[in-house]
């Protein structure tokens, strides 16, 4: 079972709505460039995870899942979403 933040969209809904998936071991991150407001909450939150100078620019394994979740929850545009497996 997966838990999504913000609008409670399923993985299938996110992908159907043009979110791009960045898979990690504990958390998957989804990003939709078209709605990003460039507030840079993600980049300021953790540059090792969200680094626009790298390809791919999101590394979902560069920090603990809980930290990534907290950063994504600060995204004002909801351009970032996450999926985390629950036990």
N, C-alpha and C positions, 0 to 999 in steps of 0.2 A: 504494500500500500504506500502511496506517495502523498506527501503534503506539499501544497503549493501556497505561496504567499499572495498577498494583495487580493486579486479578484477571484481566487479559487478556480482557476482554469485548469483543465486537465492537460497533460502533455500533448495530447492530440489536438486540443483546441489551440494551444500556444503555437504549435508547428503550423497548423492551418491558418493562423493569423500572422504568419511571416516572422515569428520569433526564431532566432537561430540558437541551436543547442550547443553547449559546451559541457561535455561530460567529465565528471570527476568520480573518485572512488566513493565518497560519502555524500556528495551533493552535485546536482546538475544545475547549471546556470543557463538561463534563456535571455536573449537580448533582441530587441526590435529597434533598429537604428532610426527608423522613420518617426518614432515618437519621443526619442531621447531629447531632453531639454538642455543637455550639456551642463548640468549643475555640478558635475564632477564629484558628487558624493562618493562614488565608487572609487575613483582614482585617489582621492584624499583618504579614503578608508583603508586601502591596502594596495599599494602600487605593485606588489608582487602578484596579486590576483588580477587586478584590472590595470593593464599597462597598454595604452593605445600605441606605443612605439614597437610593440612586439606582435608577432603573428603566430598563433591566434592571440588576440589581445586579452582574452580571459583564460586564466589558468585555474580551474576549479580545485586543483590539488595543492595550491600554493599556501593555503591556510586551513585552519580547522573549519569544518562545516558551520558551526555555530557563529563564528566570526563573519563568514561570508553571508550568512542569513541576515545578521544584524545590519551589515552594510547595505545589502539589497533592500531591506525594509526602509532605508532612508531615501531611496530613489523617488523623487517627487513625480516623475512622469510615468512610473510603472513600466519603463522600458526594460528594466531588469526584473526577472522572476526567478524562482528557484524551485527545485524538486528535491526533497530529502526523504530518503527511505526511513520509515519508522519501524521500530522493533515490536 
